[in-house]
């Protein structure tokens, strides 16, 4: 549980959810310019999907946040679970996943 409301965390890229923080938000970032911003991602869970509630990751991982792209790099096994859970297809020309 995270945030002020003690609800499951959420991921917002290119901003933040003000309702989950106090008025003064400070995020310490390494001063080492050559060191990537890395986060520990503990789990991804979907609920109310066509397949019910499912864990989309088997264990926690470290992943890099790259502010130049609107996404995260995840292990292939996680993408496979996204594809099967949400009936997505990989679109090779764009290097993104999408529904048909």
C-alpha positions in Angstrom: 0.0 0.0 0.0 1.4 3.4 -0.9 0.5 7.0 -0.8 -1.7 9.0 1.5 -4.9 7.0 0.8 -3.3 3.6 1.5 -4.4 2.2 -1.9 -2.4 0.0 -4.2 0.3 2.0 -6.0 0.0 3.2 -9.6 2.4 4.0 -12.3 2.3 7.4 -14.0 4.9 8.2 -16.6 5.7 11.8 -17.4 4.2 13.2 -14.2 2.8 12.1 -10.9 -0.6 11.6 -9.2 -0.9 14.5 -6.8 -3.7 12.7 -4.8 -1.1 10.1 -3.6 1.4 12.6 -2.1 1.6 15.4 0.4 1.9 19.0 -0.9 5.7 18.9 -0.9 7.0 16.1 -3.2 10.7 15.6 -3.3 12.2 12.8 -5.3 16.0 12.3 -4.8 17.8 11.3 -7.9 21.4 10.3 -8.2 23.7 13.1 -9.1 25.8 10.7 -11.3 25.0 11.7 -14.8 26.2 8.4 -16.3 24.1 6.3 -13.9 20.6 5.4 -15.2 17.5 6.0 -13.0 16.6 2.5 -11.8 13.5 1.4 -9.9 12.5 -1.8 -8.1 9.2 -3.0 -9.6 7.7 -5.5 -7.1 4.6 -6.7 -9.0 2.1 -6.0 -11.7 -1.4 -7.3 -11.1 -4.5 -7.0 -13.2 -8.0 -7.3 -11.8 -11.4 -7.3 -13.5 -9.8 -8.4 -16.8 -11.5 -11.1 -19.0 -9.3 -13.6 -17.2 -10.0 -12.3 -13.7 -7.2 -11.3 -11.3 -3.7 -12.3 -12.5 -0.1 -11.6 -11.5 1.8 -10.5 -14.6 5.2 -10.9 -13.0 6.6 -13.9 -11.2 9.1 -11.9 -9.1 10.4 -8.4 -8.6 12.8 -6.8 -11.0 15.0 -3.8 -11.4 14.1 -1.7 -14.5 15.4 1.5 -15.9 13.3 4.6 -16.4 14.3 6.5 -19.5 12.6 9.9 -19.7 13.0 9.9 -23.5 10.4 7.1 -24.0 6.9 6.7 -22.6 7.3 3.2 -21.4 9.4 0.6 -19.4 11.6 -2.2 -20.4 10.3 -5.4 -19.0 11.4 -9.1 -19.3 10.0 -11.0 -22.3 8.0 -13.2 -19.9 6.0 -10.1 -18.7 5.2 -9.0 -22.2 4.0 -12.6 -23.0 1.6 -12.4 -20.0 0.4 -8.9 -21.2 -0.2 -10.3 -24.7 -2.2 -13.3 -23.5 -4.2 -11.4 -20.7 -5.2 -8.4 -22.9 -5.1 -10.1 -26.3 -2.4 -7.8 -27.6 -0.3 -8.3 -30.7 3.3 -7.1 -31.1 3.5 -4.5 -33.8 7.1 -4.9 -35.1 7.4 -1.6 -37.2 6.5 0.5 -34.2 8.1 -1.8 -31.6 5.0 -1.5 -29.4 2.1 -3.8 -28.4 -1.5 -3.0 -29.4 -4.9 -4.6 -29.6 -6.1 -5.6 -33.1 
